[in-house]
Amino acid sequence: MAMAMEAYTIPGLILIATVWWVIKKLKKSSRLPPSPFGLPIIGHLHLIAPIPHQALHKLSMKHGPLMHINLGSVPSLVVSSAEMAKECLKTHEACFLNRPHIAAVDFLTYKSADFSFAPYGPYWKFMNKLCMTELLGGRTLERLHPIRQEERRNLMRLVLEKASAGESVDLGRELIKMTNNVITRMLMGQRCCDYDDDVASLVKEVVVLTGRFNLADFIWFCKNLDLQRFGKRLKDVRLRFDTMMDKIIKRHEEARKLDADRPKDILHMLLDIKEDATSEVTLTMENIKAFILDIFSAGTDTSAITTEWALAELINHPSIMEKARQEIDCVVGKGRLVEESDIPNLPYIQAITKETLRLHPTGPLTIRESSERCSIGGYDIPAKTRLFVNSWAIGRDARYWDEPLEFKPERFVGEGAKKIDIRGQYFELLPFGSGRRMCPGTSLALLVVQAALANLVQCFDWKGGKVSMDEGVGFTLPRAHPLVCVPVARLHPFPCV
């Protein structure tokens, strides 16, 4: 019997020793960054609720600016310093040019036929060039300037009506309506309320579904299970979007046949490229629909939320509000509204926008995925590792910013502040990401935000007392509480009536 036990014990000891040697060898050959204690199956998922960028910031305070976590079965790298962000997004940019696969996005965008989540390659390069030079380039933005101007004036008239009646206004809601109308008119030539389907509610549902935590994205054995019942909602949203886009595209194709020389919106431009036999990449109808969905979901609530945060900060800092008004009154006067062309001559309004984006970036986490093995900060990062650059945490880091939690637009004023770039080259401030995959709509977003904010500051005083600055749950940094206040007109006569 003793002989039999010894026979079983020796192979067992050999097996244990072999497993120990393999683990030691793997750890030696694959040196990962520091990591918090994780749990079986879910890894560190329980540590990033309820607001991921805040939770990741707290973890980084303990484990450092480069941290490895497992979100279920998804290995992830969390970056919380400008130096490490630069190493990932510039020095080793080629390793992090892909977006991670997200089930809801993949389904809604016809298997990633869009631009934002398309794999890095010929199609993505073609669409990026198209965005930069044509669809969202300077000439197109200038040509579509009257649309943005008219929608801003509509917003001012609505707020004036509330002021005249002594009523409160939900600014977040009205700003989203304005940006929805701007985007739909630039994309498709009509305001969102002109369409049969409610574009605003459709876009809201897309943002909710693509931003909601989905077990299928993180737990490997849940991949083909619909435990959270997202499937029905996703199918319903895509059917509604398909139905709406089919009607819109049909109208555009008929209009193009009747009048080839009519002014072109972005959808017209995309349809022209689809039919261009000389185009280096052939666009499908799915590509066009998915691109439109990209612009809808990325371009509406983000600009509105930034403007809302900026005005909330100004209400809480009346001396800064007054300084902004003095600049506007001096440069523009009180007889007309601020226009986009005035913004270069309003450096304090620009500084307020930058300070808002530092404290309240609508993309608090830049998310990528490594396509190959690389070394970051002396650590080995395997391929297929999800990257989270915490722009929110970097923008509030005392190593880079004096009094980082204070709203101080003056930090962006003067000769020294000119080096602080918000277009991805200054890694202490990354509201739009960096590198080849940074947000292609940066110029449009800045035009919409700065002009709308300047108009709201120029035209109205705001009653309602101290404003809460708590953040809500969501990937675009929404406010926890709506910005509801009573406007008081300060210009008589009012310029846009």
Solvent accessible surface area in square Angstrom, and as a share of the most:
residue,aa,sasa,rsa
1,M,193,0.86
2,A,79,0.61
3,M,157,0.70
4,A,52,0.41
5,M,120,0.53
6,E,96,0.43
7,A,62,0.48
8,Y,178,0.67
9,T,68,0.40
10,I,86,0.44
11,P,75,0.47
12,G,29,0.28
13,L,106,0.53
14,I,107,0.55
15,L,116,0.58
16,I,116,0.59
17,A,58,0.45
18,T,66,0.38
19,V,73,0.42
20,W,152,0.54
21,W,141,0.49
22,V,62,0.36
23,I,85,0.43
24,K,113,0.48
25,K,108,0.46
26,L,107,0.53
27,K,144,0.61
28,K,170,0.72
29,S,64,0.41
30,S,30,0.20
31,R,135,0.49
32,L,69,0.34
33,P,5,0.03
34,P,56,0.35
35,S,50,0.32
36,P,12,0.08
37,F,170,0.71
38,G,23,0.22
39,L,73,0.36
40,P,113,0.71
41,I,115,0.58
42,I,58,0.29
43,G,8,0.08
44,H,7,0.03
45,L,20,0.10
46,H,84,0.37
47,L,55,0.27
48,I,26,0.13
49,A,70,0.54
50,P,103,0.65
51,I,19,0.10
52,P,29,0.18
53,H,4,0.02
54,Q,52,0.23
55,A,13,0.10
56,L,4,0.02
57,H,49,0.22
58,K,147,0.62
59,L,27,0.14
60,S,11,0.07
61,M,148,0.66
62,K,165,0.70
63,H,41,0.18
64,G,22,0.21
65,P,54,0.34
66,L,9,0.05
67,M,0,0.00
68,H,13,0.06
69,I,1,0.00
70,N,54,0.28
71,L,3,0.02
72,G,9,0.09
73,S,56,0.36
74,V,21,0.12
75,P,42,0.26
76,S,0,0.00
77,L,0,0.00
78,V,0,0.00
79,V,0,0.00
80,S,8,0.05
81,S,2,0.01
82,A,5,0.04
83,E,101,0.45
84,M,36,0.16
85,A,0,0.00
86,K,93,0.40
87,E,40,0.18
88,C,0,0.00
89,L,2,0.01
90,K,113,0.48
91,T,95,0.55
92,H,52,0.23
93,E,23,0.10
94,A,66,0.51
95,C,10,0.06
96,F,0,0.00
97,L,9,0.04
98,N,38,0.20
99,R,63,0.23
100,P,4,0.02
101,H,110,0.49
102,I,36,0.18
103,A,33,0.26
104,A,3,0.02
105,V,9,0.05
106,D,27,0.14
107,F,62,0.26
108,L,3,0.01
109,T,6,0.03
110,Y,31,0.12
111,K,167,0.71
112,S,25,0.16
113,A,17,0.13
114,D,0,0.00
115,F,10,0.04
116,S,33,0.21
117,F,60,0.25
118,A,1,0.01
119,P,92,0.58
120,Y,59,0.22
121,G,15,0.15
122,P,111,0.70
123,Y,47,0.18
124,W,8,0.03
125,K,104,0.44
126,F,20,0.08
127,M,1,0.00
128,N,34,0.18
129,K,122,0.52
130,L,19,0.09
131,C,0,0.00
132,M,92,0.41
133,T,69,0.40
134,E,62,0.28
135,L,0,0.00
136,L,12,0.06
137,G,4,0.04
138,G,58,0.56
139,R,173,0.63
140,T,6,0.04
141,L,9,0.04
142,E,123,0.55
143,R,105,0.38
144,L,13,0.06
145,H,41,0.18
146,P,77,0.48
147,I,23,0.12
148,R,5,0.02
149,Q,48,0.21
150,E,82,0.37
151,E,2,0.01
152,R,7,0.03
153,R,74,0.27
154,N,46,0.24
155,L,8,0.04
156,M,0,0.00
157,R,92,0.34
158,L,57,0.28
159,V,0,0.00
160,L,31,0.15
161,E,118,0.53
162,K,60,0.25
163,A,18,0.14
164,S,95,0.61
165,A,64,0.50
166,G,53,0.51
167,E,87,0.39
168,S,54,0.35
169,V,3,0.02
170,D,44,0.23
171,L,0,0.00
172,G,7,0.07
173,R,151,0.55
174,E,19,0.08
175,L,0,0.00
176,I,61,0.31
177,K,88,0.37
178,M,8,0.04
179,T,3,0.01
180,N,3,0.01
181,N,11,0.06
182,V,2,0.01
183,I,5,0.03
184,T,0,0.00
185,R,43,0.16
186,M,3,0.01
187,L,1,0.01
188,M,2,0.01
189,G,41,0.39
190,Q,69,0.31
191,R,78,0.29
192,C,14,0.08
193,C,90,0.54
194,D,73,0.38
195,Y,15,0.06
196,D,105,0.54
197,D,31,0.16
198,D,82,0.42
199,V,0,0.00
200,A,35,0.27
201,S,48,0.31
202,L,2,0.01
203,V,9,0.05
204,K,142,0.60
205,E,41,0.18
206,V,4,0.02
207,V,39,0.22
208,V,47,0.27
209,L,4,0.02
210,T,40,0.23
211,G,22,0.21
212,R,113,0.41
213,F,84,0.35
214,N,17,0.09
215,L,50,0.25
216,A,21,0.16
217,D,24,0.12
218,F,27,0.11
219,I,6,0.03
220,W,186,0.65
221,F,96,0.40
222,C,6,0.04
223,K,140,0.60
224,N,140,0.72
225,L,93,0.46
226,D,69,0.36
227,L,106,0.53
228,Q,65,0.29
229,R,191,0.70
230,F,14,0.06
231,G,21,0.20
232,K,166,0.70
233,R,85,0.31
234,L,16,0.08
235,K,131,0.56
236,D,67,0.35
237,V,2,0.01
238,R,66,0.24
239,L,120,0.60
240,R,69,0.25
241,F,2,0.01
242,D,33,0.17
243,T,65,0.38
244,M,7,0.03
245,M,0,0.00
246,D,74,0.38
247,K,89,0.38
248,I,2,0.01
249,I,8,0.04
250,K,128,0.54
251,R,93,0.34
252,H,13,0.06
253,E,54,0.24
254,E,85,0.38
255,A,20,0.16
256,R,44,0.16
257,K,172,0.73
258,L,160,0.79
259,D,68,0.35
260,A,79,0.61
261,D,139,0.72
262,R,92,0.34
263,P,115,0.73
264,K,82,0.35
265,D,9,0.05
266,I,3,0.02
267,L,0,0.00
268,H,3,0.01
269,M,24,0.11
270,L,0,0.00
271,L,1,0.01
272,D,45,0.23
273,I,29,0.15
274,K,67,0.28
275,E,111,0.50
276,D,66,0.34
277,A,107,0.83
278,T,123,0.71
279,S,26,0.17
280,E,130,0.58
281,V,29,0.16
282,T,107,0.62
283,L,3,0.02
284,T,62,0.36
285,M,52,0.23
286,E,80,0.36
287,N,18,0.09
288,I,1,0.00
289,K,19,0.08
290,A,0,0.00
291,F,1,0.01
292,I,0,0.00
293,L,8,0.04
294,D,13,0.07
295,I,23,0.12
296,F,2,0.01
297,S,27,0.17
298,A,58,0.45
299,G,20,0.19
300,T,1,0.01
301,D,18,0.09
302,T,29,0.17
303,S,7,0.05
304,A,1,0.01
305,I,12,0.06
306,T,5,0.03
307,T,1,0.01
308,E,14,0.06
309,W,0,0.00
310,A,1,0.00
311,L,0,0.00
312,A,0,0.00
313,E,10,0.05
314,L,0,0.00
315,I,28,0.14
316,N,20,0.10
317,H,54,0.24
318,P,96,0.60
319,S,87,0.56
320,I,18,0.09
321,M,12,0.05
322,E,79,0.36
323,K,92,0.39
324,A,0,0.00
325,R,18,0.07
326,Q,108,0.48
327,E,30,0.13
328,I,0,0.00
329,D,36,0.19
330,C,115,0.69
331,V,65,0.37
332,V,17,0.10
333,G,22,0.21
334,K,114,0.48
335,G,72,0.69
336,R,106,0.39
337,L,4,0.02
338,V,0,0.00
339,E,23,0.11
340,E,15,0.07
341,S,89,0.58
342,D,13,0.06
343,I,9,0.05
344,P,98,0.62
345,N,89,0.45
346,L,0,0.00
347,P,77,0.49
348,Y,11,0.04
349,I,0,0.00
350,Q,48,0.21
351,A,1,0.01
352,I,0,0.00
353,T,1,0.00
354,K,43,0.18
355,E,0,0.00
356,T,0,0.00
357,L,6,0.03
358,R,1,0.01
359,L,5,0.03
360,H,6,0.03
361,P,2,0.01
362,T,15,0.09
363,G,28,0.27
364,P,4,0.03
365,L,19,0.10
366,T,14,0.08
367,I,39,0.20
368,R,1,0.00
369,E,24,0.11
370,S,1,0.01
371,S,58,0.37
372,E,93,0.42
373,R,128,0.47
374,C,15,0.09
375,S,53,0.34
376,I,0,0.00
377,G,35,0.34
378,G,55,0.53
379,Y,43,0.16
380,D,36,0.19
381,I,1,0.01
382,P,40,0.25
383,A,43,0.33
384,K,136,0.58
385,T,0,0.00
386,R,16,0.06
387,L,0,0.00
388,F,16,0.07
389,V,0,0.00
390,N,0,0.00
391,S,6,0.04
392,W,21,0.07
393,A,3,0.02
394,I,2,0.01
395,G,2,0.02
396,R,48,0.18
397,D,23,0.12
398,A,77,0.60
399,R,152,0.55
400,Y,45,0.17
401,W,12,0.04
402,D,99,0.51
403,E,93,0.42
404,P,23,0.15
405,L,122,0.61
406,E,87,0.39
407,F,8,0.03
408,K,58,0.25
409,P,0,0.00
410,E,76,0.34
411,R,43,0.16
412,F,14,0.06
413,V,71,0.41
414,G,45,0.43
415,E,136,0.61
416,G,57,0.55
417,A,10,0.07
418,K,149,0.63
419,K,146,0.62
420,I,17,0.08
421,D,43,0.23
422,I,13,0.07
423,R,105,0.38
424,G,0,0.00
425,Q,121,0.54
426,Y,45,0.17
427,F,13,0.06
428,E,40,0.18
429,L,4,0.02
430,L,4,0.02
431,P,10,0.06
432,F,27,0.11
433,G,7,0.06
434,S,3,0.02
435,G,26,0.25
436,R,111,0.40
437,R,8,0.03
438,M,42,0.19
439,C,53,0.32
440,P,37,0.23
441,G,14,0.14
442,T,6,0.03
443,S,41,0.27
444,L,14,0.07
445,A,21,0.16
446,L,18,0.09
447,L,47,0.23
448,V,10,0.05
449,V,6,0.03
450,Q,20,0.09
451,A,0,0.00
452,A,0,0.00
453,L,0,0.00
454,A,0,0.00
455,N,1,0.01
456,L,0,0.00
457,V,0,0.00
458,Q,0,0.00
459,C,0,0.00
460,F,0,0.00
461,D,57,0.29
462,W,28,0.10
463,K,128,0.54
464,G,63,0.61
465,G,52,0.50
466,K,168,0.71
467,V,20,0.12
468,S,47,0.30
469,M,56,0.25
470,D,83,0.43
471,E,20,0.09
472,G,11,0.11
473,V,107,0.62
474,G,26,0.25
475,F,97,0.40
476,T,30,0.17
477,L,0,0.00
478,P,33,0.21
479,R,24,0.09
480,A,43,0.33
481,H,93,0.42
482,P,89,0.56
483,L,3,0.01
484,V,79,0.45
485,C,6,0.04
486,V,44,0.25
487,P,1,0.01
488,V,55,0.32
489,A,20,0.15
490,R,57,0.21
491,L,3,0.01
492,H,153,0.68
493,P,125,0.78
494,F,22,0.09
495,P,38,0.24
496,C,6,0.03
497,V,131,0.75
